[in-house]
Amino acid sequence: MRVDVVTIFPPMFEGVISQAMIRIAREKGLLEVALTDLRDYTLDRHRTVDDRPFGGGPGMVLKAEPVVKAVRELRTRLPDPPGRVLLLCPQGRVFSQEYARELSREPRLILLCARYEGYDERIVELLKPERVSIGDYVLTGGELPAMVVLDAVTRLLPGVLGDEASAVCESFSPENEGLLEYPQYTRPAEFEGLKVPDVLLGGDHAKIEAWRRAQSVERTRASRPDLFEKGRGSGGAGRGA
């Protein structure tokens, strides 16, 4: 996969793409990340990317010209594949594990990091990006959401994790019926008077799977009743609960 990130703060991404799972994916040749400085596509000597909104109001608005020019130039330079364009902003489809899996099947993504009070609507009209939100709160820009999307998608690329079963058993995965993951334990078997549940030490895999299933259901019911009810509606979390 190739991911192009269009931002006015490329240095924010340097640490993210050079560490942990994203670094491993790049070293394996499974992921290519290219950072594009939006200011390189501005039209004045001050490299202006924002301006006051027509009609008045607070703040500044991200200009259409540099964003549209940047994306078009990226697609001209590398036309195949053209890339699925995502605009990180509050107005959009809420990012989820299911959405991450969907994006992980794409050969190329172009992430646009919105800034300031908003963005010129003509960016949407001309480029037809998918607007993506990572939650119902406001950040100072789309850089952090873009990092979230990049991380979540990267770990789902085949060959990145090494143990592909890891991505199957975790929270929100369809294989886990959308439930939260069960509690995990490792050595020592007892720590400050707290013992690992006996079932995990007994070696009976059927009992272990049943325990984990019950724990996932109960944890989801207690911590995320919205997910639990969704699972009940689809015939998932409600089974045996």
NUGU-81606 format. One line per 8 residues: number of its first residue (from 0); for each residue x, y, z of C-alpha. Coordinates in nm, 4 decimals, always signed. Layout:
BEGIN
NUM> X:Y:Z; ...
***
This chain:
BEGIN
0> +0.0000:+0.0000:+0.0000; +0.1035:+0.3590:-0.0671; -0.0252:+0.6374:+0.1576; +0.0147:+1.0023:+0.0614; -0.0378:+1.2487:+0.3458; -0.1137:+1.6104:+0.2532; -0.0483:+1.8411:+0.5493; +0.1032:+2.1749:+0.6458
8> +0.2989:+1.9966:+0.9215; +0.4945:+1.7069:+0.7646; +0.7398:+1.6928:+1.0609; +0.4536:+1.5803:+1.2857; +0.4528:+1.2479:+1.0996; +0.8260:+1.1787:+1.0986; +0.8321:+1.0100:+1.4390; +0.5143:+0.8129:+1.3735
16> +0.6271:+0.6601:+1.0453; +0.9770:+0.5802:+1.1743; +0.8710:+0.3796:+1.4799; +0.6910:+0.0591:+1.5781; +0.4553:-0.1200:+1.3404; +0.4577:+0.1446:+1.0670; +0.8368:+0.1317:+1.0523; +0.8267:-0.2486:+1.0304
24> +0.5690:-0.2348:+0.7494; +0.7859:+0.0098:+0.5562; +1.1001:-0.1986:+0.6069; +0.9172:-0.5094:+0.4831; +0.8133:-0.3229:+0.1701; +0.4457:-0.3579:+0.2598; +0.3838:+0.0140:+0.3071; +0.5096:+0.3315:+0.1453
32> +0.4323:+0.6645:+0.3120; +0.4920:+0.9935:+0.1312; +0.4497:+1.3306:+0.3024; +0.3374:+1.6290:+0.0968; +0.3724:+1.9815:+0.2332; +0.0590:+2.1702:+0.1364; +0.2503:+2.4985:+0.1410; +0.4470:+2.3802:-0.1628
40> +0.1256:+2.4225:-0.3625; +0.0346:+2.7734:-0.2543; +0.0159:+3.0601:-0.5020; +0.1822:+3.3511:-0.3187; +0.5220:+3.4297:-0.1715; +0.3868:+3.4014:+0.1825; +0.2779:+3.0395:+0.1148; -0.0723:+3.1132:+0.2405
48> -0.2999:+2.8123:+0.2914; -0.5920:+2.9820:+0.4689; -0.8107:+3.2913:+0.4466; -1.1097:+3.4553:+0.6159; -1.4501:+3.2979:+0.5476; -1.6926:+3.4680:+0.3118; -1.9961:+3.5903:+0.5063; -1.7928:+3.6572:+0.8179
56> -1.7433:+3.4446:+1.1262; -1.4579:+3.3358:+1.3512; -1.1345:+3.1743:+1.2480; -0.9746:+3.0997:+0.9149; -1.0701:+2.8571:+0.6396; -0.8397:+2.6207:+0.4498; -0.8142:+2.7397:+0.0892; -0.9267:+2.5175:-0.1981
64> -0.6502:+2.6020:-0.4458; -0.3485:+2.4399:-0.2760; -0.5390:+2.1278:-0.1688; -0.6879:+2.0622:-0.5117; -0.3575:+2.1379:-0.6819; -0.1662:+1.9026:-0.4499; -0.4005:+1.6076:-0.5001; -0.4151:+1.6535:-0.8761
72> -0.0365:+1.6725:-0.8936; +0.0004:+1.3561:-0.6843; -0.2375:+1.1727:-0.9159; -0.0583:+1.3022:-1.2258; +0.2803:+1.1966:-1.0910; +0.1508:+0.8523:-0.9937; -0.1716:+0.8002:-1.1894; -0.2148:+0.4294:-1.1216
80> -0.3819:+0.3712:-0.8871; -0.5364:+0.7182:-0.8446; -0.5917:+0.6646:-0.4725; -0.8900:+0.6779:-0.2424; -0.9008:+1.0299:-0.0951; -0.9923:+1.0777:+0.2714; -1.0533:+1.4198:+0.4273; -0.9984:+1.4040:+0.8046
88> -1.2574:+1.6333:+0.9613; -1.5497:+1.6299:+1.2109; -1.8124:+1.5987:+0.9372; -1.7802:+1.2455:+0.8144; -1.8175:+0.8730:+0.8576; -1.6948:+0.7708:+1.2004; -1.3778:+0.5645:+1.1768; -1.4096:+0.2078:+1.3020
96> -1.2330:-0.1265:+1.2870; -1.4640:-0.2292:+1.0058; -1.3719:+0.0862:+0.8135; -1.0022:+0.0217:+0.8780; -1.0337:-0.3275:+0.7323; -1.2091:-0.1856:+0.4284; -0.9294:+0.0665:+0.3722; -0.6570:-0.1939:+0.4263
104> -0.7648:-0.3604:+0.1007; -0.6877:-0.0466:-0.1005; -0.3599:-0.0158:-0.2933; -0.3374:+0.3584:-0.2247; -0.4802:+0.6184:+0.0124; -0.4491:+0.9968:+0.0039; -0.5062:+1.1559:+0.3449; -0.5981:+1.5253:+0.3556
112> -0.5447:+1.6943:+0.6911; -0.7949:+1.9765:+0.7398; -0.7008:+2.2730:+0.9600; -0.8260:+2.5963:+1.1130; -1.1988:+2.6721:+1.1446; -1.2826:+2.4544:+0.8462; -1.2124:+2.4036:+0.4773; -1.3433:+2.5508:+0.1547
120> -1.6372:+2.3315:+0.0506; -1.5124:+2.3333:-0.3076; -1.2429:+2.0889:-0.1963; -1.5214:+1.8361:-0.1465; -1.7058:+1.9330:-0.4620; -1.3987:+1.9008:-0.6846; -1.2083:+1.6088:-0.5302; -1.5032:+1.4050:-0.3964
128> -1.3117:+1.2829:-0.0892; -1.4593:+1.0630:+0.1800; -1.4952:+1.2701:+0.4945; -1.3713:+1.0743:+0.7967; -1.4054:+1.1520:+1.1672; -1.2339:+0.9638:+1.4494; -1.4918:+1.0699:+1.7088; -1.7286:+1.3326:+1.8401
136> -1.4732:+1.5849:+1.9598; -1.2729:+1.8636:+1.7980; -0.8954:+1.8684:+1.7437; -0.6797:+2.1497:+1.6110; -0.6296:+1.9716:+1.2823; -0.6481:+1.6493:+1.0846; -0.2919:+1.5386:+1.1497; -0.3627:+1.3293:+1.4600
144> -0.6706:+1.1653:+1.3010; -0.4599:+1.0858:+0.9936; -0.2047:+0.9154:+1.2190; -0.4820:+0.7116:+1.3804; -0.6107:+0.5978:+1.0423; -0.2599:+0.5195:+0.9205; -0.1780:+0.3103:+1.2279; -0.5084:+0.1201:+1.2311
152> -0.4887:+0.0388:+0.8607; -0.1188:-0.0525:+0.8597; -0.1489:-0.3231:+1.1238; -0.4180:-0.4937:+0.9130; -0.2008:-0.5225:+0.6019; -0.1158:-0.8897:+0.5358; +0.2283:-0.9747:+0.6671; +0.2685:-0.6746:+0.8980
160> +0.1775:-0.8352:+1.2313; +0.3418:-1.1672:+1.1537; +0.0803:-1.3535:+1.3587; -0.2337:-1.2796:+1.1565; -0.4484:-1.4418:+1.4261; -0.3698:-1.1456:+1.6501; -0.5856:-0.9128:+1.4416; -0.8670:-1.1672:+1.4321
168> -0.9139:-1.2059:+1.8075; -0.8958:-0.8419:+1.9146; -1.1686:-0.5968:+2.0072; -1.4230:-0.4921:+1.7441; -1.3154:-0.7572:+1.4927; -1.5977:-0.9334:+1.3037; -1.4415:-1.2696:+1.3922; -1.4942:-1.1710:+1.7551
176> -1.8516:-1.0655:+1.6667; -1.7707:-0.7024:+1.7457; -1.7124:-0.7732:+2.1156; -1.4387:-0.6256:+2.3305; -1.1402:-0.8502:+2.3842; -1.1283:-1.0802:+2.6876; -0.8825:-1.0207:+2.9784; -0.5253:-1.1302:+2.9159
184> -0.2609:-1.2561:+3.1634; +0.1062:-1.3541:+3.1508; +0.3808:-1.4573:+3.3939; +0.3998:-1.4620:+3.6914; +0.0935:-1.6708:+3.7735; +0.0500:-1.4736:+4.0985; +0.1331:-1.1065:+4.1537; +0.0691:-0.9126:+4.4753
192> -0.1872:-1.1712:+4.5823; -0.3739:-1.1698:+4.2490; -0.3791:-1.5042:+4.0682; -0.4346:-1.5880:+3.7042; -0.7743:-1.7627:+3.6623; -0.7339:-2.1383:+3.7038; -0.9051:-2.2113:+3.3710; -0.6157:-2.0492:+3.1811
200> -0.3641:-2.2733:+3.3549; -0.5487:-2.6022:+3.3064; -0.4694:-2.6644:+2.9388; -0.8295:-2.7431:+2.8395; -0.8640:-2.5314:+2.5250; -1.2396:-2.5790:+2.4959; -1.2888:-2.4468:+2.8491; -1.0460:-2.1623:+2.7815
208> -1.2379:-2.0571:+2.4699; -1.5678:-2.0729:+2.6563; -1.4262:-1.8618:+2.9407; -1.2872:-1.6056:+2.6995; -1.6163:-1.5859:+2.5157; -1.8078:-1.5295:+2.8396; -1.5573:-1.2655:+2.9519; -1.5851:-1.0814:+2.6193
216> -1.9630:-1.0764:+2.6429; -1.9636:-0.9559:+3.0035; -1.6935:-0.6946:+2.9439; -1.8826:-0.5593:+2.6443; -2.2126:-0.5587:+2.8327; -2.0583:-0.3636:+3.1214; -1.8275:-0.1241:+2.9373; -1.9907:-0.0745:+2.5987
224> -2.3640:-0.1469:+2.6177; -2.4022:+0.0124:+2.2741; -2.1804:-0.2560:+2.1200; -2.3538:-0.5245:+2.3220; -2.6984:-0.4219:+2.1973; -2.5671:-0.4029:+1.8417; -2.4357:-0.7565:+1.8792; -2.7686:-0.8772:+2.0141
232> -2.9431:-0.7270:+1.7158; -2.7156:-0.9121:+1.4759; -2.7370:-1.2405:+1.6664; -2.3825:-1.2067:+1.7990; -2.3171:-1.0862:+2.1509; -2.6536:-1.2000:+2.2752; -2.5847:-1.5671:+2.2216; -2.5472:-1.7375:+2.5545
240> -2.5721:-1.4052:+2.7333
***
